[in-house]
Amino acid sequence: MTPLNPVADQPTVSILIPSYNQGQFIRECIDSILQQDYRPIRIHVVDGASTDETVDVLKSYGDRPELDWVSEPDNGVVDAVNKGFRRVDGDIIGIQSSDDMYLSGTIAAVVDAFRSSPSVGLVYGDTLKVDGDGNELLRQKTSGFSLKNLFTFRTWIPQPSAFFRRELLAQCGGWDESIPYAPDTDLWIRMAYRCEVQKLDAFLSRRRMHANQRDTQGAKIIRDFSKMVDQSEEIATSDPEIRKAAQAGKHLIRIRYNTCGSDWLNAWNLYRAGRLCPEIADHKQVLQHLCLPTRRFLSRVKQTLLKRGD
């Protein structure tokens, strides 16, 4: 791991917001940053020439010194983030989706973590899942960080709750355009091979769930996660246990985003993941997945017989 420079006493925190047609949400996102009890902060909005009210919302902030924005055509979110990486000037960087929000005190807590552990280059916490109106849906804590935990989904690094040292961009580069549905995870992995990663025991953001978000693109997420694992030079040169955990992750993500709804396929992927990484093997769940289709069939037969009896 390459040593990092000392953290300044009062480092500037830059928040990058890629945006496109999220005018109904972006004000709440920006306000959640402006209302933080930490300064100095900089907000960099890279908007892809939105056709909704986004630009009007951005203009409504006037000449706020914390806010810098541009609205022009781009080639999607990966292009927008990479353009933003070239604009950010802070010591610490966060990437916040235009429909998500930070919780109060998040930035101060993150800065304290970096100052307390100068060798840490990537910090993240948990995230609250909320609906389109901001109502809480799920509050779930994940395990501490290790590459094994990351690959086997015992922990995950939510983009809305992740922050990193800007100097890592020079070492790692930006988002990979060849995997547009897994670029954040890919960057976290590249960083994890170059610095210490710290998981904070705190909720740092609210992650909004709605019909237009990218998480609904399950097949593309599976495709790009698998491609990321296969093309990663860092994973290829890891010890065998880490390589096996990464391959197990390719099976586990197919369960998480199972687009065909097949319980038998879920059972197969869970079995394969357990063979590759025995510590996550769950034979009981494999059997449950195998039995579910039979139970559903028998239930349908029962309902049919009951109707005939009537």
Buried (B, 14 or more C-beta within 10 A) or exposed (E): EEEBEEBEEEBBBBBBBBBBBBBBBBBBBBEBBEEBEBEEBBBBBBBBEBEEBBBEBBEEBEEEEBBBBBBEEBEEBBBBBBBBBEBBEBBBBBBBBBBBBBBEBBBBBBBBBBBEEBEBBBBBBBBBBBEBEEEEEEEEEBEEBBBBBBBBBBBBBBBBBBBBBBBBBEBBEBBBEEBBBBBBBBBBBBBBBBBBBBBBEBBBBBBBBBEEBEEEBBEBBBBBBBBBBEEBEBBEEBEEEBBBBBBBBBBBBBBBBBEEEEBEBBBBBBBBBBEBBEEBBEEEBBEBBBEBEEEEEEEEEEEEEEEEEE
